[in-house]
Amino acid sequence: MTSVSQHRPTSGPRHLWVDAARGCVVIMVVVMHVGLYHFQPLALDAVAGNDSPALDFWIGVDSALHLLRMPALLVLSGWLASSRIREGLGSRRTRRSIYANAYLYLLWLAIYTGVTVLFDAGDVAQAPTPETWWMQLWKPYTTLWFLSALVWYTTAMSLLRRFPPPLVLVGMFLLGWVSSSLWTVDEGLWANIPHLAIFFAMGVYARPAVALLTRHPVRSFGIGLAGTIVFVEIVQRIGTQFLFYPVDVIAALCGVATIFAGTSLAAHWAAPVVRPIAWVGRRTLPIYVTHYLVLLVLTKTDSGPLSDIPELMISQEATRWIYPALLTAVIVGTALALKEICDRIGLRWLFALPHLPHPSRYLLTPRQFITQVRGLPRQPATIPAAPVIVVAPRPDGHTPPPETDEDHAHRNWATTPSRAQPVP
């Protein structure tokens, strides 16, 4: 979802597994938010303190997805944006990517705020209100924080593109480590931007590692899965907050490697099954920006089918097992259908930056300005006019007749050094 850019990091057609990985990751995001914002609150009320294996299972799924989903999405986003970042901010393509993500963030933040007001949903988690709208321009509290993060990450990495990659990665890691000690996600989802910057930076420089993973997918999948299990266990046993961040980063990277290697294996051995997921992976933006609105509407609806059906399914243990997966499929299908409808009725600007006169036509970098000035056509040289010869009158008052062409030619012949006659 890189504006949510759709850049291809290689010169050939994009690999099937890349889109499949994006599809899997965006589905993970929806599954976790379904559980966090909708399923778990209703299920906890329905269970009323009784044991529920289905509820325990989905809580465990959400815990695993909390570790994997955003690191994997950010590594993919950094990898797909790597060529733009290498071009720097002087590239029109890079600037347009930044403008597109900023535009989408502002647009959907306004839409989220309008829906919150319409349904009186200010008490729903991460729902924006008109009072906090201006603050969220730079300090996002909603699930749209990812779009804001892409603006900051792309700008920062473009400015740092000439620095050695190890130095940039160490700086991003220290930024995440220090910020995780100062702020927690409980203070707002904006804290994820410095916390997770290391994963986007790794994605920018991940081409050799990704090539290695896809060259040996079986070995990579096994090592990644084992590393994930080991480091997740270590994370759960760490007693000090100081060491939590570095171990958590290692565990997340192992999980990302497992996802990439797994989708690469599936794309090779089960391509017909993977292609629908890859098709979803090429349309991640509408899913990401609309899924929260569906959950918000379901949460605030008190009557009718949108209220009765979820309550009925969550009240039964048998249907609790399938309800989150079923609702995820409905949300994904609704988002994709909405995207197709908007494209057909002239509302593509909801999911893409409109093709208006681009700011880069008016805002030039210093180098572009100098290049354009040097490229302006030069003014033609001015040819001096022939001198005007004024003939002075003779002392006797008579003015000599004007010189003829023959006299002028004879005078020049006689006075030119190369043609002067020899002195007798």
C-alpha positions as a Markdown table, in Angstrom:
| # | Residue | x | y | z |
|---|---|---|---|---|
| 1 | Met | 0.0 | 0.0 | 0.0 |
| 2 | Thr | 2.5 | 2.5 | -0.7 |
| 3 | Ser | 0.2 | 5.2 | -1.8 |
| 4 | Val | 0.6 | 4.2 | -1.5 |
| 5 | Ser | 2.8 | 3.5 | -4.2 |
| 6 | Gln | 2.7 | 0.7 | -6.7 |
| 7 | His | 6.4 | 0.9 | -7.7 |
| 8 | Arg | 8.1 | -2.2 | -9.1 |
| 9 | Pro | 11.6 | -2.7 | -7.6 |
| 10 | Thr | 12.8 | -4.8 | -10.5 |
| 11 | Ser | 12.8 | -4.1 | -14.2 |
| 12 | Gly | 10.6 | -7.2 | -15.0 |
| 13 | Pro | 7.1 | -8.0 | -14.0 |
| 14 | Arg | 6.5 | -7.9 | -10.3 |
| 15 | His | 6.7 | -11.3 | -8.6 |
| 16 | Leu | 3.5 | -13.0 | -7.6 |
| 17 | Trp | 4.6 | -13.5 | -4.1 |
| 18 | Val | 5.1 | -9.7 | -3.5 |
| 19 | Asp | 1.4 | -9.0 | -4.1 |
| 20 | Ala | 0.4 | -12.1 | -2.2 |
| 21 | Ala | 2.5 | -10.9 | 0.8 |
| 22 | Arg | 0.8 | -7.5 | 0.7 |
| 23 | Gly | -2.6 | -9.2 | 0.5 |
| 24 | Cys | -1.8 | -11.4 | 3.5 |
| 25 | Val | -0.6 | -8.4 | 5.5 |
| 26 | Val | -3.6 | -6.2 | 4.9 |
| 27 | Ile | -5.9 | -9.1 | 5.8 |
| 28 | Met | -3.9 | -9.5 | 9.0 |
| 29 | Val | -4.5 | -5.8 | 9.7 |
| 30 | Val | -8.3 | -6.2 | 9.2 |
| 31 | Val | -8.4 | -9.4 | 11.3 |
| 32 | Met | -6.7 | -7.7 | 14.2 |
| 33 | His | -8.9 | -4.6 | 14.1 |
| 34 | Val | -12.0 | -6.8 | 13.9 |
| 35 | Gly | -10.9 | -8.5 | 17.1 |
| 36 | Leu | -9.7 | -5.4 | 18.9 |
| 37 | Tyr | -12.5 | -2.9 | 18.1 |
| 38 | His | -15.5 | -5.2 | 17.6 |
| 39 | Phe | -15.3 | -8.9 | 18.4 |
| 40 | Gln | -13.5 | -8.9 | 21.7 |
| 41 | Pro | -15.7 | -6.2 | 23.5 |
| 42 | Leu | -18.9 | -8.0 | 22.4 |
| 43 | Ala | -17.6 | -11.5 | 23.1 |
| 44 | Leu | -16.4 | -10.5 | 26.6 |
| 45 | Asp | -19.8 | -9.2 | 27.4 |
| 46 | Ala | -21.5 | -12.3 | 26.0 |
| 47 | Val | -19.2 | -14.7 | 27.9 |
| 48 | Ala | -19.6 | -12.9 | 31.2 |
| 49 | Gly | -16.6 | -14.5 | 32.8 |
| 50 | Asn | -17.2 | -18.0 | 31.5 |
| 51 | Asp | -14.6 | -20.0 | 29.6 |
| 52 | Ser | -14.7 | -19.6 | 25.8 |
| 53 | Pro | -12.0 | -21.5 | 23.8 |
| 54 | Ala | -13.1 | -19.5 | 20.7 |
| 55 | Leu | -12.5 | -16.2 | 22.4 |
| 56 | Asp | -9.2 | -17.4 | 23.8 |
| 57 | Phe | -8.1 | -18.5 | 20.3 |
| 58 | Trp | -8.9 | -15.2 | 18.6 |
| 59 | Ile | -7.2 | -13.3 | 21.4 |
| 60 | Gly | -4.0 | -15.4 | 20.8 |
| 61 | Val | -4.3 | -14.7 | 17.0 |
| 62 | Asp | -4.5 | -10.9 | 17.7 |
| 63 | Ser | -1.4 | -11.1 | 19.9 |
| 64 | Ala | 0.5 | -12.8 | 17.1 |
| 65 | Leu | -0.7 | -10.4 | 14.5 |
| 66 | His | 0.2 | -7.4 | 16.7 |
| 67 | Leu | 3.8 | -8.5 | 16.4 |
| 68 | Leu | 3.8 | -9.3 | 12.6 |
| 69 | Arg | 1.4 | -7.1 | 10.7 |
| 70 | Met | 2.9 | -3.6 | 10.7 |
| 71 | Pro | 6.6 | -4.6 | 10.5 |
| 72 | Ala | 5.8 | -6.8 | 7.4 |
| 73 | Leu | 3.7 | -4.0 | 5.9 |
| 74 | Leu | 6.4 | -1.4 | 6.5 |
| 75 | Val | 9.2 | -3.6 | 5.1 |
| 76 | Leu | 7.2 | -4.1 | 2.0 |
| 77 | Ser | 6.4 | -0.4 | 1.7 |
| 78 | Gly | 10.1 | 0.5 | 2.1 |
| 79 | Trp | 11.2 | -2.1 | -0.5 |
| 80 | Leu | 8.6 | -1.0 | -3.1 |
| 81 | Ala | 9.6 | 2.7 | -2.5 |
| 82 | Ser | 13.3 | 2.2 | -2.6 |
| 83 | Ser | 13.9 | 3.5 | -6.1 |
| 84 | Arg | 12.0 | 6.7 | -5.5 |
| 85 | Ile | 14.0 | 7.2 | -2.3 |
| 86 | Arg | 17.3 | 6.7 | -4.2 |
| 87 | Glu | 16.2 | 9.4 | -6.6 |
| 88 | Gly | 15.8 | 11.9 | -3.8 |
| 89 | Leu | 13.5 | 14.8 | -3.3 |
| 90 | Gly | 14.6 | 16.4 | -6.5 |
| 91 | Ser | 12.7 | 13.7 | -8.4 |
| 92 | Arg | 9.2 | 14.6 | -9.4 |
| 93 | Arg | 8.2 | 10.9 | -8.9 |
| 94 | Thr | 9.4 | 11.0 | -5.3 |
| 95 | Arg | 7.6 | 14.3 | -4.5 |
| 96 | Arg | 4.4 | 13.1 | -6.0 |
| 97 | Ser | 4.5 | 10.0 | -3.8 |
| 98 | Ile | 4.8 | 12.2 | -0.8 |
| 99 | Tyr | 2.0 | 14.5 | -2.0 |
| 100 | Ala | -0.2 | 11.5 | -2.7 |
| 101 | Asn | 0.1 | 10.0 | 0.8 |
| 102 | Ala | -0.3 | 13.4 | 2.5 |
| 103 | Tyr | -3.4 | 14.0 | 0.4 |
| 104 | Leu | -5.0 | 10.7 | 1.2 |
| 105 | Tyr | -4.2 | 11.1 | 4.9 |
| 106 | Leu | -5.9 | 14.6 | 5.1 |
| 107 | Leu | -8.9 | 13.4 | 2.9 |
| 108 | Trp | -9.7 | 10.3 | 4.9 |
| 109 | Leu | -9.1 | 12.0 | 8.2 |
| 110 | Ala | -11.8 | 14.5 | 7.2 |
| 111 | Ile | -14.1 | 11.5 | 6.2 |
| 112 | Tyr | -13.4 | 9.7 | 9.5 |
| 113 | Thr | -14.3 | 12.8 | 11.4 |
| 114 | Gly | -17.5 | 13.3 | 9.5 |
| 115 | Val | -18.6 | 9.7 | 10.1 |
| 116 | Thr | -17.7 | 10.0 | 13.8 |
| 117 | Val | -19.9 | 13.1 | 14.1 |
| 118 | Leu | -22.7 | 11.5 | 12.0 |
| 119 | Phe | -22.9 | 8.4 | 14.2 |
| 120 | Asp | -22.0 | 10.2 | 17.5 |
| 121 | Ala | -19.0 | 7.8 | 17.8 |
| 122 | Gly | -16.6 | 9.9 | 19.7 |
| 123 | Asp | -16.4 | 7.2 | 22.4 |
| 124 | Val | -15.1 | 4.6 | 20.0 |
| 125 | Ala | -11.4 | 3.8 | 20.2 |
| 126 | Gln | -9.3 | 5.9 | 17.8 |
| 127 | Ala | -12.3 | 7.7 | 16.5 |
| 128 | Pro | -11.4 | 11.3 | 15.5 |
| 129 | Thr | -13.4 | 14.3 | 16.6 |
| 130 | Pro | -13.6 | 17.8 | 15.2 |
| 131 | Glu | -11.8 | 19.1 | 18.3 |
| 132 | Thr | -8.7 | 16.9 | 17.7 |
| 133 | Trp | -8.7 | 17.2 | 13.9 |
| 134 | Trp | -6.1 | 19.9 | 13.7 |
| 135 | Met | -3.8 | 18.2 | 16.2 |
| 136 | Gln | -3.9 | 15.0 | 14.1 |
| 137 | Leu | -2.4 | 16.8 | 11.2 |
| 138 | Trp | 0.9 | 16.1 | 12.8 |
| 139 | Lys | 0.1 | 13.8 | 15.7 |
| 140 | Pro | -2.2 | 11.1 | 14.3 |
| 141 | Tyr | -4.4 | 9.1 | 16.7 |
| 142 | Thr | -6.4 | 7.1 | 14.2 |
| 143 | Thr | -5.6 | 3.9 | 12.2 |
| 144 | Leu | -4.7 | 6.3 | 9.4 |
| 145 | Trp | -1.3 | 6.9 | 11.1 |
| 146 | Phe | 0.3 | 4.6 | 8.5 |
| 147 | Leu | -0.4 | 7.1 | 5.7 |
| 148 | Ser | 1.1 | 9.9 | 7.8 |
| 149 | Ala | 4.1 | 7.6 | 8.6 |
| 150 | Leu | 4.8 | 7.1 | 4.8 |
| 151 | Val | 5.0 | 10.8 | 4.3 |
| 152 | Trp | 7.6 | 11.2 | 7.1 |
| 153 | Tyr | 9.5 | 8.0 | 6.2 |
| 154 | Thr | 9.8 | 8.8 | 2.5 |
| 155 | Thr | 10.9 | 12.4 | 3.2 |
| 156 | Ala | 13.5 | 11.4 | 5.8 |
| 157 | Met | 15.0 | 8.5 | 3.9 |
| 158 | Ser | 15.2 | 10.6 | 0.7 |
| 159 | Leu | 17.2 | 13.2 | 2.7 |
| 160 | Leu | 19.4 | 10.5 | 4.1 |
| 161 | Arg | 19.9 | 8.6 | 0.9 |
| 162 | Arg | 23.6 | 9.6 | 0.5 |
| 163 | Phe | 24.5 | 8.4 | 4.0 |
| 164 | Pro | 25.9 | 4.8 | 4.5 |
| 165 | Pro | 23.1 | 2.3 | 5.0 |
| 166 | Pro | 24.5 | 0.9 | 8.2 |
| 167 | Leu | 24.6 | 4.4 | 9.7 |
| 168 | Val | 21.0 | 5.1 | 8.7 |
| 169 | Leu | 19.8 | 1.7 | 10.1 |
| 170 | Val | 21.6 | 2.3 | 13.4 |
| 171 | Gly | 20.1 | 5.8 | 13.7 |
| 172 | Met | 16.6 | 4.5 | 13.0 |
| 173 | Phe | 17.1 | 1.7 | 15.5 |
| 174 | Leu | 18.2 | 4.1 | 18.2 |
| 175 | Leu | 15.3 | 6.4 | 17.4 |
| 176 | Gly | 12.8 | 3.5 | 17.9 |
| 177 | Trp | 14.6 | 2.3 | 21.1 |
| 178 | Val | 14.7 | 5.8 | 22.7 |
| 179 | Ser | 11.1 | 6.7 | 21.6 |
| 180 | Ser | 9.7 | 3.4 | 23.0 |
| 181 | Ser | 11.2 | 4.4 | 26.4 |
| 182 | Leu | 9.6 | 7.8 | 26.2 |
| 183 | Trp | 6.2 | 7.2 | 24.7 |
| 184 | Thr | 3.9 | 4.2 | 24.5 |
| 185 | Val | 1.1 | 3.5 | 22.0 |
| 186 | Asp | -1.4 | 4.1 | 24.8 |
| 187 | Glu | -0.6 | 7.8 | 24.4 |
| 188 | Gly | -1.7 | 7.6 | 20.7 |
| 189 | Leu | -1.0 | 5.6 | 17.6 |
| 190 | Trp | 1.4 | 8.4 | 16.5 |
| 191 | Ala | 4.0 | 6.8 | 18.7 |
| 192 | Asn | 4.2 | 4.0 | 16.2 |
| 193 | Ile | 5.9 | 6.3 | 13.7 |
| 194 | Pro | 9.3 | 6.6 | 15.5 |
| 195 | His | 8.9 | 3.1 | 17.1 |
| 196 | Leu | 8.6 | 1.3 | 13.7 |
| 197 | Ala | 10.8 | 3.5 | 11.5 |
| 198 | Ile | 13.5 | 0.8 | 11.6 |
| 199 | Phe | 11.3 | -1.6 | 9.5 |
| 200 | Phe | 10.7 | 0.9 | 6.7 |
| 201 | Ala | 14.4 | 1.7 | 6.6 |
| 202 | Met | 15.2 | -2.0 | 6.4 |
| 203 | Gly | 12.8 | -2.3 | 3.6 |
| 204 | Val | 14.6 | 0.4 | 1.6 |
| 205 | Tyr | 17.9 | -1.6 | 1.8 |
| 206 | Ala | 16.3 | -5.1 | 1.8 |
| 207 | Arg | 16.8 | -6.1 | -1.8 |
| 208 | Pro | 19.8 | -8.5 | -1.2 |
| 209 | Ala | 18.0 | -10.0 | 1.8 |
| 210 | Val | 14.8 | -10.5 | -0.1 |
| 211 | Ala | 16.6 | -12.1 | -3.0 |
| 212 | Leu | 18.3 | -14.5 | -0.5 |
| 213 | Leu | 14.9 | -15.4 | 1.0 |
| 214 | Thr | 13.2 | -16.1 | -2.3 |
| 215 | Arg | 16.3 | -18.0 | -3.5 |
| 216 | His | 16.1 | -20.4 | -0.6 |
| 217 | Pro | 12.4 | -20.2 | 0.6 |
| 218 | Val | 12.3 | -23.6 | 2.4 |
| 219 | Arg | 15.3 | -22.9 | 4.5 |
| 220 | Ser | 14.3 | -19.3 | 5.1 |
| 221 | Phe | 10.8 | -20.3 | 6.2 |
| 222 | Gly | 12.2 | -22.9 | 8.7 |
| 223 | Ile | 14.8 | -20.5 | 10.2 |
| 224 | Gly | 12.3 | -17.6 | 10.3 |
| 225 | Leu | 9.6 | -19.7 | 12.0 |
| 226 | Ala | 12.1 | -21.1 | 14.6 |
| 227 | Gly | 13.5 | -17.6 | 15.3 |
| 228 | Thr | 10.0 | -16.2 | 15.7 |
| 229 | Ile | 9.0 | -18.8 | 18.2 |
| 230 | Val | 12.3 | -18.5 | 20.2 |
| 231 | Phe | 12.3 | -14.7 | 20.3 |
| 232 | Val | 8.6 | -14.4 | 21.1 |
| 233 | Glu | 9.2 | -16.6 | 24.1 |
| 234 | Ile | 12.1 | -14.4 | 25.1 |
| 235 | Val | 10.0 | -11.3 | 24.8 |
| 236 | Gln | 7.4 | -12.8 | 27.1 |
| 237 | Arg | 10.0 | -13.6 | 29.7 |
| 238 | Ile | 11.9 | -10.3 | 29.6 |
| 239 | Gly | 11.5 | -8.5 | 33.0 |
| 240 | Thr | 13.1 | -5.1 | 32.0 |
| 241 | Gln | 11.6 | -2.6 | 29.6 |
| 242 | Phe | 15.1 | -1.6 | 28.4 |
| 243 | Leu | 15.7 | -4.8 | 26.6 |
| 244 | Phe | 12.1 | -5.3 | 25.3 |
| 245 | Tyr | 12.5 | -3.2 | 22.1 |
| 246 | Pro | 15.6 | -4.8 | 20.6 |
| 247 | Val | 14.3 | -8.3 | 21.2 |
| 248 | Asp | 10.9 | -7.4 | 19.9 |
| 249 | Val | 12.5 | -6.1 | 16.7 |
| 250 | Ile | 14.4 | -9.3 | 16.2 |
| 251 | Ala | 11.3 | -11.4 | 16.7 |
| 252 | Ala | 9.3 | -9.2 | 14.3 |
| 253 | Leu | 12.1 | -9.5 | 11.6 |
| 254 | Cys | 12.0 | -13.3 | 12.0 |
| 255 | Gly | 8.2 | -13.2 | 11.5 |
| 256 | Val | 8.6 | -11.0 | 8.4 |
| 257 | Ala | 11.1 | -13.4 | 6.9 |
| 258 | Thr | 8.6 | -16.2 | 7.6 |
| 259 | Ile | 5.8 | -14.4 | 5.8 |
| 260 | Phe | 7.9 | -13.6 | 2.8 |
| 261 | Ala | 9.4 | -17.1 | 2.5 |
| 262 | Gly | 6.0 | -18.6 | 3.0 |
| 263 | Thr | 4.3 | -16.6 | 0.3 |
| 264 | Ser | 7.2 | -17.2 | -2.0 |
| 265 | Leu | 6.7 | -21.0 | -1.5 |
| 266 | Ala | 3.0 | -20.8 | -1.9 |
| 267 | Ala | 3.4 | -18.7 | -5.1 |
| 268 | His | 5.7 | -21.4 | -6.5 |
| 269 | Trp | 3.7 | -24.5 | -5.5 |
| 270 | Ala | 0.1 | -23.3 | -5.4 |
| 271 | Ala | -0.1 | -20.3 | -7.7 |
| 272 | Pro | -3.8 | -20.7 | -8.6 |
| 273 | Val | -4.6 | -20.5 | -4.8 |
| 274 | Val | -2.3 | -17.5 | -4.3 |
| 275 | Arg | -3.5 | -15.4 | -7.3 |
| 276 | Pro | -6.8 | -14.2 | -5.6 |
| 277 | Ile | -4.7 | -13.1 | -2.6 |
| 278 | Ala | -2.3 | -11.3 | -4.9 |
| 279 | Trp | -5.2 | -9.6 | -6.6 |
| 280 | Val | -6.3 | -8.3 | -3.2 |
| 281 | Gly | -2.7 | -7.3 | -2.5 |
| 282 | Arg | -2.8 | -5.0 | -5.5 |
| 283 | Arg | -5.8 | -3.2 | -4.0 |
| 284 | Thr | -4.7 | -2.7 | -0.4 |
| 285 | Leu | -5.4 | 1.0 | -0.1 |
| 286 | Pro | -9.3 | 0.9 | -0.2 |
| 287 | Ile | -9.2 | -2.0 | 2.3 |
| 288 | Tyr | -6.9 | -0.2 | 4.7 |
| 289 | Val | -8.8 | 3.2 | 4.7 |
| 290 | Thr | -12.4 | 1.8 | 4.8 |
| 291 | His | -12.3 | -1.1 | 7.2 |
| 292 | Tyr | -12.3 | 1.0 | 10.3 |
| 293 | Leu | -15.4 | 2.9 | 9.2 |
| 294 | Val | -17.3 | -0.4 | 8.8 |
| 295 | Leu | -16.3 | -1.4 | 12.3 |
| 296 | Leu | -17.2 | 2.0 | 13.6 |
| 297 | Val | -20.7 | 1.7 | 12.1 |
| 298 | Leu | -21.2 | -1.8 | 13.4 |
| 299 | Thr | -20.2 | -0.7 | 16.9 |
| 300 | Lys | -22.6 | 2.2 | 17.0 |
| 301 | Thr | -25.6 | 0.5 | 15.4 |
| 302 | Asp | -28.0 | -0.4 | 18.2 |
| 303 | Ser | -30.9 | -2.0 | 16.2 |
| 304 | Gly | -31.6 | -3.7 | 12.9 |
| 305 | Pro | -29.7 | -6.5 | 11.1 |
| 306 | Leu | -26.3 | -4.8 | 11.6 |
| 307 | Ser | -26.8 | -5.1 | 15.4 |
| 308 | Asp | -28.8 | -8.3 | 15.6 |
| 309 | Ile | -26.7 | -10.6 | 13.4 |
| 310 | Pro | -23.4 | -9.9 | 15.2 |
| 311 | Glu | -25.0 | -10.3 | 18.7 |
| 312 | Leu | -26.6 | -13.6 | 17.6 |
| 313 | Met | -23.4 | -15.1 | 16.2 |
| 314 | Ile | -21.2 | -13.9 | 19.1 |
| 315 | Ser | -23.7 | -15.3 | 21.7 |
| 316 | Gln | -23.1 | -18.9 | 20.4 |
| 317 | Glu | -19.7 | -20.6 | 21.0 |
| 318 | Ala | -19.9 | -22.5 | 17.7 |
| 319 | Thr | -20.3 | -19.3 | 15.6 |
| 320 | Arg | -17.6 | -17.4 | 17.6 |
| 321 | Trp | -15.0 | -19.6 | 15.9 |
| 322 | Ile | -15.9 | -18.3 | 12.5 |
| 323 | Tyr | -17.3 | -14.8 | 13.1 |
| 324 | Pro | -14.1 | -12.8 | 12.9 |
| 325 | Ala | -13.0 | -14.5 | 9.7 |
| 326 | Leu | -16.4 | -14.1 | 8.2 |
| 327 | Leu | -16.6 | -10.4 | 9.1 |
| 328 | Thr | -13.1 | -9.9 | 7.7 |
| 329 | Ala | -14.2 | -11.4 | 4.4 |
| 330 | Val | -17.3 | -9.1 | 4.3 |
| 331 | Ile | -15.2 | -6.0 | 5.0 |
| 332 | Val | -12.6 | -6.9 | 2.3 |
| 333 | Gly | -15.3 | -7.5 | -0.2 |
| 334 | Thr | -17.2 | -4.3 | 0.7 |
| 335 | Ala | -14.0 | -2.2 | 0.4 |
| 336 | Leu | -13.2 | -3.7 | -3.0 |
| 337 | Ala | -16.7 | -3.2 | -4.3 |
| 338 | Leu | -16.7 | 0.4 | -3.1 |
| 339 | Lys | -13.4 | 1.0 | -4.9 |
| 340 | Glu | -14.9 | -0.4 | -8.2 |
| 341 | Ile | -18.1 | 1.7 | -7.8 |
| 342 | Cys | -16.1 | 4.9 | -7.1 |
| 343 | Asp | -13.9 | 4.3 | -10.2 |
| 344 | Arg | -17.0 | 4.0 | -12.4 |
| 345 | Ile | -18.8 | 7.1 | -11.1 |
| 346 | Gly | -15.9 | 9.5 | -11.2 |
| 347 | Leu | -14.8 | 9.3 | -7.6 |
| 348 | Arg | -11.3 | 8.0 | -8.1 |
| 349 | Trp | -10.0 | 10.9 | -6.2 |
| 350 | Leu | -11.1 | 9.2 | -3.0 |
| 351 | Phe | -8.2 | 6.7 | -3.5 |
| 352 | Ala | -5.7 | 8.5 | -5.6 |
| 353 | Leu | -4.2 | 12.0 | -5.9 |
| 354 | Pro | -6.1 | 13.8 | -8.7 |
| 355 | His | -4.2 | 14.7 | -11.8 |
| 356 | Leu | -4.2 | 18.4 | -11.3 |
| 357 | Pro | -1.5 | 20.8 | -12.3 |
| 358 | His | 1.4 | 19.5 | -10.3 |
| 359 | Pro | 3.1 | 21.7 | -7.6 |
| 360 | Ser | 6.5 | 20.7 | -9.0 |
| 361 | Arg | 5.7 | 22.9 | -12.1 |
| 362 | Tyr | 5.8 | 25.9 | -9.8 |
| 363 | Leu | 8.0 | 24.8 | -6.9 |
| 364 | Leu | 11.5 | 24.1 | -8.3 |
| 365 | Thr | 14.6 | 22.8 | -6.5 |
| 366 | Pro | 17.6 | 25.2 | -6.7 |
| 367 | Arg | 19.3 | 22.8 | -9.2 |
| 368 | Gln | 16.2 | 22.7 | -11.4 |
| 369 | Phe | 15.9 | 26.5 | -11.3 |
| 370 | Ile | 19.6 | 26.9 | -12.4 |
| 371 | Thr | 19.1 | 24.3 | -15.1 |
| 372 | Gln | 16.1 | 26.1 | -16.5 |
| 373 | Val | 17.8 | 29.5 | -16.4 |
| 374 | Arg | 20.8 | 28.1 | -18.3 |
| 375 | Gly | 18.5 | 26.5 | -20.8 |
| 376 | Leu | 16.8 | 29.8 | -21.8 |
| 377 | Pro | 17.5 | 30.9 | -25.4 |
| 378 | Arg | 20.1 | 33.6 | -25.6 |
| 379 | Gln | 19.2 | 37.0 | -27.0 |
| 380 | Pro | 20.6 | 37.6 | -30.5 |
| 381 | Ala | 23.7 | 39.8 | -30.6 |
| 382 | Thr | 22.9 | 43.4 | -31.6 |
| 383 | Ile | 24.6 | 44.4 | -34.9 |
| 384 | Pro | 26.0 | 47.9 | -34.7 |
| 385 | Ala | 24.7 | 50.3 | -37.2 |
| 386 | Ala | 27.0 | 51.6 | -39.9 |
| 387 | Pro | 28.7 | 54.9 | -38.9 |
| 388 | Val | 27.3 | 58.1 | -40.3 |
| 389 | Ile | 29.9 | 60.1 | -42.1 |
| 390 | Val | 29.3 | 63.8 | -42.0 |
| 391 | Val | 31.1 | 65.7 | -44.7 |
| 392 | Ala | 32.4 | 69.1 | -43.4 |
| 393 | Pro | 32.2 | 72.1 | -45.8 |
| 394 | Arg | 35.4 | 73.4 | -47.3 |
| 395 | Pro | 36.8 | 76.8 | -46.3 |
| 396 | Asp | 35.5 | 78.3 | -49.5 |
| 397 | Gly | 32.0 | 77.4 | -48.5 |
| 398 | His | 31.4 | 74.8 | -51.1 |
| 399 | Thr | 30.4 | 71.3 | -50.0 |
| 400 | Pro | 32.0 | 68.5 | -51.9 |
| 401 | Pro | 29.6 | 66.1 | -53.7 |
| 402 | Pro | 28.7 | 62.9 | -51.9 |
| 403 | Glu | 31.1 | 59.9 | -52.4 |
| 404 | Thr | 30.0 | 57.4 | -55.0 |
| 405 | Asp | 30.4 | 53.6 | -54.7 |
| 406 | Glu | 33.1 | 53.8 | -57.3 |
| 407 | Asp | 35.1 | 56.4 | -55.3 |
| 408 | His | 34.6 | 54.3 | -52.1 |
| 409 | Ala | 35.9 | 51.2 | -53.7 |
| 410 | His | 38.9 | 53.1 | -55.2 |
| 411 | Arg | 39.8 | 54.6 | -51.9 |
| 412 | Asn | 39.7 | 51.3 | -50.1 |
| 413 | Trp | 41.9 | 49.6 | -52.8 |
| 414 | Ala | 44.4 | 52.3 | -52.5 |
| 415 | Thr | 44.7 | 52.4 | -48.7 |
| 416 | Thr | 44.5 | 48.7 | -47.9 |
| 417 | Pro | 48.0 | 47.5 | -46.9 |
| 418 | Ser | 47.8 | 44.3 | -48.8 |
| 419 | Arg | 46.8 | 46.0 | -51.9 |
| 420 | Ala | 48.8 | 49.2 | -51.6 |
| 421 | Gln | 50.8 | 50.1 | -54.8 |
| 422 | Pro | 54.6 | 50.1 | -54.4 |
| 423 | Val | 56.3 | 53.3 | -54.0 |
| 424 | Pro | 58.2 | 54.2 | -57.2 |
